[in-house]
């Protein structure tokens, strides 16, 4: 089986789009379609059912998607072990990192690149839940997410920071009249959230479930500055961790309040799969994170 065709198929399923998969893979859409057709011809069964603009996995497609991720993970792990023979004089490392968290890791990236100029570091942006799955399958060695991670994936983690989640929205919103905001006060408020594959959204939905409430989601975007812009335009209320909100110029038209106890914390952590081989590059990344993000005390 052609591993490249398998990779194209898996990315198409993840993106639910031939076009988006082609952009992610830096190839043409016709190339992606051709490789998937070749894969279907080789297997002798259709893998995808096209319903309008939606792609649905067939029974065979579901099996290939699950086992294919494992196969790619094994192949990538083999490549990493072989590349380790050069012991950090060359090679590459890809770290999964949600867009909202990358600003906190700028000092780590700077220190890592200065210390290991022969290594090519790539930060692959995705939602926390996607990164957790990629680390669990072996597609990524290390990643960053918001705790708690999915316990079913059995990931190891190292906590590096805890920050309060703040409620941000129009000053005329009813909740803005109180010094702190309970989840119940947001029951009928339109919300603008990150996509569902982001860990923060997972935490927020869990909080609404615990309160036996259904959030009224007006819009979703993966760009935190756009969320604030939508809140400023009066489209709804959003949620942001304190360190990122501090980087924004929040005007007089926005209200910012803490969540009432117990609140929701933004627990930033590195994750990896325990008992799985970690390349020297991945171990060096973990060491630099430990040094930069957790300074030693006298």
The 8 nearest C-alpha neighbors of each residue, nearest first, counted from 0:
[[1, 2, 38, 5, 41, 4, 3, 42],
 [0, 2, 4, 3, 5, 38, 6, 34],
 [3, 1, 5, 4, 6, 0, 71, 7],
 [2, 4, 6, 5, 1, 7, 34, 8],
 [3, 5, 34, 7, 1, 6, 2, 35],
 [4, 6, 2, 8, 3, 7, 9, 1],
 [5, 7, 3, 9, 4, 8, 2, 10],
 [8, 6, 4, 10, 5, 9, 31, 11],
 [7, 9, 5, 11, 6, 10, 35, 4],
 [10, 8, 6, 12, 11, 7, 64, 5],
 [9, 11, 13, 7, 12, 8, 20, 14],
 [12, 10, 20, 8, 14, 9, 13, 17],
 [13, 11, 15, 9, 10, 14, 8, 16],
 [14, 12, 10, 11, 15, 9, 20, 16],
 [13, 15, 16, 11, 12, 20, 19, 10],
 [16, 14, 12, 13, 11, 54, 53, 17],
 [15, 17, 14, 19, 18, 11, 20, 12],
 [18, 16, 20, 11, 19, 28, 21, 31],
 [17, 19, 21, 16, 20, 28, 22, 27],
 [18, 20, 22, 16, 21, 17, 14, 23],
 [21, 19, 11, 23, 17, 22, 18, 10],
 [20, 22, 24, 26, 28, 18, 19, 23],
 [23, 21, 25, 19, 20, 24, 18, 26],
 [22, 24, 20, 21, 25, 19, 10, 26],
 [23, 25, 21, 22, 26, 20, 7, 10],
 [26, 24, 22, 23, 21, 27, 20, 28],
 [27, 25, 21, 24, 22, 30, 28, 31],
 [28, 26, 30, 29, 21, 31, 25, 22],
 [27, 29, 21, 31, 30, 18, 17, 32],
 [28, 30, 32, 27, 31, 33, 26, 21],
 [31, 29, 33, 27, 28, 32, 34, 26],
 [30, 32, 28, 34, 29, 33, 7, 35],
 [31, 33, 29, 35, 30, 34, 36, 28],
 [34, 32, 30, 36, 31, 35, 29, 37],
 [35, 33, 4, 37, 31, 36, 32, 30],
 [34, 36, 38, 32, 37, 33, 8, 4],
 [37, 35, 39, 33, 38, 34, 40, 32],
 [38, 36, 40, 34, 35, 39, 41, 33],
 [37, 39, 35, 41, 36, 40, 42, 34],
 [38, 40, 36, 42, 37, 41, 45, 44],
 [41, 39, 43, 37, 38, 42, 36, 44],
 [40, 42, 38, 39, 43, 37, 0, 44],
 [43, 41, 39, 44, 40, 38, 45, 37],
 [42, 44, 40, 41, 39, 45, 38, 46],
 [43, 45, 42, 39, 46, 40, 59, 41],
 [46, 44, 39, 47, 57, 43, 60, 59],
 [47, 45, 60, 57, 59, 56, 39, 44],
 [48, 46, 56, 55, 57, 45, 54, 49],
 [47, 49, 55, 54, 56, 50, 57, 46],
 [48, 50, 54, 53, 51, 47, 55, 52],
 [51, 49, 53, 52, 54, 48, 55, 47],
 [50, 52, 53, 49, 54, 48, 55, 16],
 [51, 53, 50, 54, 49, 16, 15, 17],
 [52, 54, 50, 51, 49, 55, 15, 16],
 [55, 53, 49, 48, 15, 50, 47, 52],
 [56, 54, 48, 47, 49, 57, 53, 50],
 [57, 55, 47, 60, 61, 46, 48, 58],
 [56, 58, 60, 46, 59, 47, 61, 48],
 [59, 57, 61, 60, 56, 62, 46, 63],
 [58, 60, 62, 57, 61, 46, 63, 44],
 [59, 61, 46, 57, 56, 63, 58, 62],
 [62, 60, 64, 58, 59, 63, 56, 57],
 [63, 61, 59, 65, 60, 64, 66, 58],
 [62, 64, 60, 66, 67, 61, 65, 59],
 [65, 63, 67, 61, 62, 66, 9, 60],
 [66, 64, 62, 67, 63, 68, 61, 69],
 [67, 65, 69, 63, 68, 64, 62, 70],
 [66, 68, 70, 64, 69, 63, 65, 71],
 [69, 67, 71, 70, 66, 65, 72, 64],
 [68, 70, 72, 66, 67, 71, 136, 73],
 [71, 69, 67, 73, 72, 68, 66, 74],
 [72, 70, 74, 68, 73, 69, 75, 67],
 [71, 73, 137, 138, 69, 75, 70, 74],
 [74, 72, 76, 70, 71, 75, 77, 69],
 [75, 73, 71, 77, 76, 72, 70, 78],
 [74, 76, 78, 72, 77, 73, 71, 79],
 [75, 77, 79, 73, 74, 78, 72, 80],
 [78, 76, 74, 80, 75, 79, 73, 81],
 [79, 77, 75, 81, 76, 80, 82, 74],
 [78, 80, 76, 82, 77, 81, 278, 75],
 [79, 81, 83, 77, 82, 78, 76, 278],
 [80, 82, 78, 83, 79, 84, 77, 85],
 [83, 81, 79, 84, 80, 78, 85, 90],
 [82, 84, 86, 80, 85, 81, 79, 279],
 [85, 83, 82, 86, 81, 80, 87, 79],
 [84, 86, 83, 88, 87, 82, 89, 90],
 [87, 85, 83, 84, 88, 279, 89, 82],
 [88, 86, 89, 85, 280, 118, 90, 279],
 [89, 87, 117, 86, 85, 118, 90, 115],
 [90, 88, 117, 118, 87, 85, 91, 86],
 [89, 91, 118, 119, 82, 87, 117, 88],
 [92, 90, 119, 118, 120, 93, 89, 280],
 [91, 93, 120, 280, 121, 119, 94, 281],
 [92, 94, 121, 122, 120, 123, 95, 91],
 [95, 93, 122, 142, 141, 123, 96, 121],
 [96, 94, 142, 123, 130, 122, 124, 143],
 [95, 97, 143, 124, 142, 123, 94, 125],
 [96, 98, 125, 126, 124, 99, 100, 127],
 [99, 97, 100, 101, 124, 96, 125, 222],
 [98, 100, 97, 101, 223, 102, 243, 222],
 [101, 99, 98, 97, 102, 103, 96, 104],
 [100, 102, 104, 103, 98, 99, 96, 97],
 [103, 101, 104, 105, 100, 99, 98, 243],
 [102, 104, 101, 100, 105, 106, 107, 242],
 [105, 103, 107, 101, 102, 106, 108, 100],
 [104, 106, 108, 107, 102, 103, 109, 101],
 [107, 105, 109, 108, 104, 110, 291, 103],
 [108, 106, 104, 110, 105, 109, 288, 111],
 [109, 107, 111, 105, 106, 110, 112, 104],
 [108, 110, 106, 112, 107, 111, 113, 105],
 [111, 109, 107, 113, 108, 112, 114, 106],
 [110, 112, 108, 114, 113, 109, 115, 107],
 [113, 111, 115, 116, 109, 114, 110, 108],
 [114, 112, 110, 111, 115, 116, 109, 108],
 [113, 115, 111, 112, 110, 116, 109, 117],
 [116, 114, 112, 117, 118, 113, 111, 87],
 [117, 115, 112, 118, 113, 114, 119, 88],
 [116, 118, 89, 88, 115, 119, 90, 87],
 [119, 117, 90, 89, 91, 116, 115, 120],
 [118, 120, 91, 90, 92, 121, 117, 116],
 [121, 119, 92, 91, 93, 118, 122, 112],
 [122, 120, 93, 123, 92, 94, 119, 91],
 [123, 121, 94, 93, 95, 124, 96, 120],
 [124, 122, 95, 96, 94, 121, 125, 93],
 [123, 125, 96, 97, 98, 95, 122, 126],
 [126, 124, 97, 96, 129, 130, 127, 123],
 [125, 127, 197, 196, 97, 129, 128, 130],
 [126, 128, 144, 198, 197, 130, 129, 97],
 [127, 129, 131, 196, 130, 126, 198, 197],
 [130, 128, 132, 126, 131, 127, 133, 125],
 [131, 129, 133, 127, 132, 128, 95, 134],
 [130, 132, 128, 134, 129, 133, 135, 127],
 [133, 131, 135, 129, 130, 134, 136, 128],
 [134, 132, 130, 138, 136, 139, 135, 131],
 [133, 135, 139, 137, 131, 132, 136, 140],
 [134, 136, 132, 133, 137, 152, 272, 131],
 [137, 135, 133, 134, 138, 69, 72, 132],
 [138, 136, 72, 134, 139, 135, 133, 140],
 [137, 139, 72, 133, 136, 134, 71, 140],
 [140, 138, 134, 137, 133, 141, 93, 94],
 [139, 141, 134, 271, 137, 277, 281, 138],
 [142, 140, 271, 94, 139, 270, 134, 95],
 [141, 143, 95, 94, 270, 269, 96, 130],
 [142, 144, 269, 96, 268, 270, 95, 97],
 [145, 143, 127, 268, 267, 146, 269, 142],
 [144, 146, 267, 266, 198, 268, 147, 265],
 [147, 145, 148, 266, 144, 267, 268, 265],
 [146, 148, 145, 149, 150, 266, 144, 198],
 [149, 147, 146, 150, 145, 131, 144, 154],
 [148, 150, 151, 152, 147, 131, 153, 128],
 [151, 149, 152, 153, 148, 154, 147, 155],
 [150, 152, 149, 153, 154, 148, 135, 132],
 [151, 153, 150, 154, 149, 135, 132, 131],
 [154, 152, 150, 151, 155, 272, 149, 135],
 [155, 153, 272, 152, 271, 270, 156, 273],
 [154, 156, 271, 270, 273, 272, 153, 157],
 [155, 157, 270, 269, 268, 154, 158, 271],
 [158, 156, 269, 268, 159, 270, 155, 267],
 [157, 159, 268, 267, 160, 156, 269, 266],
 [160, 158, 268, 267, 157, 292, 293, 161],
 [159, 161, 267, 266, 158, 162, 268, 265],
 [162, 160, 266, 265, 264, 267, 163, 159],
 [161, 163, 265, 264, 241, 240, 266, 164],
 [164, 162, 264, 240, 241, 265, 165, 263],
 [163, 165, 240, 239, 264, 263, 241, 265],
 [166, 164, 257, 239, 238, 256, 240, 258],
 [165, 167, 238, 256, 255, 257, 237, 258],
 [168, 166, 255, 237, 254, 236, 238, 165],
 [167, 169, 236, 230, 253, 254, 237, 235],
 [170, 168, 253, 171, 172, 233, 254, 252],
 [169, 171, 254, 253, 172, 252, 175, 168],
 [170, 172, 169, 173, 175, 176, 254, 174],
 [171, 173, 175, 169, 170, 174, 168, 176],
 [174, 172, 175, 176, 171, 184, 177, 170],
 [173, 175, 176, 172, 177, 180, 184, 185],
 [176, 174, 173, 172, 177, 170, 254, 171],
 [175, 177, 174, 173, 178, 172, 171, 170],
 [176, 178, 179, 175, 174, 180, 256, 173],
 [179, 177, 256, 176, 180, 175, 257, 174],
 [180, 178, 257, 259, 177, 256, 258, 181],
 [179, 181, 258, 259, 174, 257, 182, 256],
 [180, 182, 259, 183, 184, 258, 179, 185],
 [181, 183, 184, 185, 180, 207, 186, 210],
 [182, 184, 181, 185, 186, 210, 212, 207],
 [185, 183, 181, 182, 186, 174, 180, 187],
 [186, 184, 188, 183, 182, 187, 174, 181],
 [187, 185, 183, 184, 188, 214, 212, 213],
 [188, 186, 185, 215, 189, 214, 184, 183],
 [187, 189, 185, 186, 190, 215, 235, 236],
 [190, 188, 235, 215, 217, 216, 236, 187],
 [191, 189, 236, 216, 235, 217, 237, 215],
 [192, 190, 218, 237, 219, 217, 235, 236],
 [193, 191, 219, 237, 190, 194, 220, 218],
 [192, 194, 220, 219, 221, 200, 197, 195],
 [195, 193, 219, 196, 197, 220, 221, 192],
 [194, 196, 197, 200, 193, 201, 198, 126],
 [197, 195, 126, 128, 194, 129, 198, 127],
 [198, 196, 126, 127, 195, 200, 199, 194],
 [197, 199, 201, 127, 200, 145, 128, 202],
 [200, 198, 202, 201, 197, 203, 145, 265],
 [199, 201, 203, 202, 198, 197, 195, 193],
 [202, 200, 198, 204, 199, 203, 205, 197],
 [203, 201, 199, 205, 200, 204, 198, 206],
 [204, 202, 200, 206, 205, 201, 199, 207],
 [203, 205, 207, 201, 206, 202, 200, 208],
 [204, 206, 208, 202, 203, 207, 209, 201],
 [207, 205, 203, 209, 204, 208, 202, 210],
 [206, 208, 210, 204, 212, 205, 209, 211],
 [209, 207, 211, 205, 210, 206, 212, 204],
 [210, 208, 206, 211, 207, 205, 212, 204],
 [209, 211, 207, 208, 212, 206, 183, 182],
 [212, 210, 208, 209, 207, 213, 206, 183],
 [213, 211, 207, 210, 208, 214, 186, 183],
 [212, 214, 207, 215, 211, 186, 208, 204],
 [215, 213, 216, 186, 212, 207, 190, 204],
 [214, 216, 189, 190, 217, 188, 213, 187],
 [217, 215, 190, 189, 218, 214, 191, 192],
 [216, 218, 189, 190, 191, 215, 235, 219],
 [219, 217, 191, 216, 192, 190, 220, 235],
 [218, 220, 192, 193, 191, 194, 221, 217],
 [221, 219, 193, 222, 194, 192, 226, 218],
 [220, 222, 193, 194, 223, 219, 98, 226],
 [223, 221, 225, 220, 224, 226, 193, 98],
 [222, 224, 226, 225, 221, 227, 99, 220],
 [225, 223, 227, 226, 222, 228, 247, 229],
 [226, 224, 228, 227, 222, 223, 229, 220],
 [227, 225, 223, 229, 224, 228, 230, 191],
 [226, 228, 230, 224, 225, 229, 231, 223],
 [227, 229, 225, 231, 230, 226, 232, 224],
 [230, 228, 232, 226, 231, 227, 234, 225],
 [229, 231, 227, 168, 235, 233, 232, 228],
 [232, 230, 228, 233, 229, 253, 227, 169],
 [233, 231, 229, 230, 234, 228, 169, 235],
 [232, 234, 230, 231, 235, 169, 229, 168],
 [235, 233, 229, 230, 232, 189, 236, 217],
 [234, 236, 189, 190, 230, 233, 191, 168],
 [237, 235, 168, 190, 230, 167, 191, 189],
 [236, 238, 191, 167, 190, 192, 166, 168],
 [239, 237, 166, 165, 167, 164, 240, 236],
 [238, 240, 165, 164, 244, 241, 166, 237],
 [241, 239, 164, 163, 243, 242, 165, 162],
 [240, 242, 244, 243, 163, 162, 164, 245],
 [243, 241, 245, 244, 240, 246, 162, 103],
 [244, 242, 245, 246, 241, 240, 239, 247],
 [243, 245, 241, 246, 247, 242, 239, 240],
 [244, 246, 242, 243, 247, 241, 248, 249],
 [247, 245, 244, 243, 248, 242, 249, 241],
 [248, 246, 244, 245, 249, 243, 224, 227],
 [247, 249, 250, 246, 245, 244, 251, 227],
 [250, 248, 247, 253, 251, 244, 252, 227],
 [251, 249, 252, 253, 248, 231, 254, 247],
 [250, 252, 253, 249, 254, 170, 169, 231],
 [251, 253, 250, 170, 169, 231, 254, 249],
 [254, 252, 169, 170, 168, 251, 250, 231],
 [253, 255, 170, 168, 167, 169, 175, 256],
 [256, 254, 167, 166, 165, 253, 168, 257],
 [255, 257, 166, 179, 165, 178, 180, 258],
 [258, 256, 165, 179, 166, 180, 259, 164],
 [259, 257, 180, 262, 179, 181, 165, 260],
 [258, 260, 181, 180, 262, 179, 261, 257],
 [261, 259, 262, 258, 181, 263, 179, 180],
 [260, 262, 259, 263, 258, 264, 181, 206],
 [263, 261, 260, 258, 259, 264, 164, 163],
 [262, 264, 164, 163, 261, 265, 258, 202],
 [265, 263, 163, 162, 164, 266, 161, 262],
 [264, 266, 162, 161, 163, 267, 164, 240],
 [267, 265, 161, 145, 146, 160, 264, 268],
 [266, 268, 145, 160, 159, 158, 144, 265],
 [269, 267, 158, 157, 159, 144, 143, 145],
 [268, 270, 143, 157, 156, 142, 144, 158],
 [271, 269, 156, 142, 155, 141, 143, 154],
 [272, 270, 141, 155, 154, 140, 134, 273],
 [271, 273, 154, 155, 275, 135, 134, 274],
 [272, 274, 275, 155, 271, 154, 153, 276],
 [275, 273, 272, 276, 277, 155, 271, 154],
 [276, 274, 273, 272, 277, 271, 137, 140],
 [275, 277, 278, 274, 76, 80, 273, 272],
 [278, 276, 281, 275, 282, 279, 140, 280],
 [279, 277, 281, 280, 79, 282, 80, 83],
 [278, 280, 282, 281, 283, 83, 277, 87],
 [279, 281, 283, 278, 282, 284, 92, 87],
 [282, 280, 284, 278, 283, 279, 277, 285],
 [281, 283, 279, 285, 284, 280, 286, 278],
 [282, 284, 280, 286, 281, 285, 279, 287],
 [285, 283, 281, 287, 282, 286, 288, 280],
 [286, 284, 282, 288, 283, 287, 289, 281],
 [285, 287, 283, 289, 284, 288, 282, 290],
 [286, 288, 290, 284, 289, 285, 291, 283],
 [289, 287, 285, 291, 290, 286, 292, 107],
 [290, 288, 286, 293, 287, 292, 291, 285],
 [289, 291, 287, 288, 293, 294, 292, 286],
 [292, 290, 288, 293, 289, 294, 287, 107],
 [291, 293, 288, 289, 290, 294, 159, 107],
 [292, 294, 289, 290, 291, 295, 159, 288],
 [295, 293, 290, 291, 292, 296, 289, 288],
 [294, 296, 293, 297, 290, 291, 289, 292],
 [295, 297, 294, 293, 290, 292, 291, 289],
 [296, 295, 294, 293, 290, 291, 292, 289]]
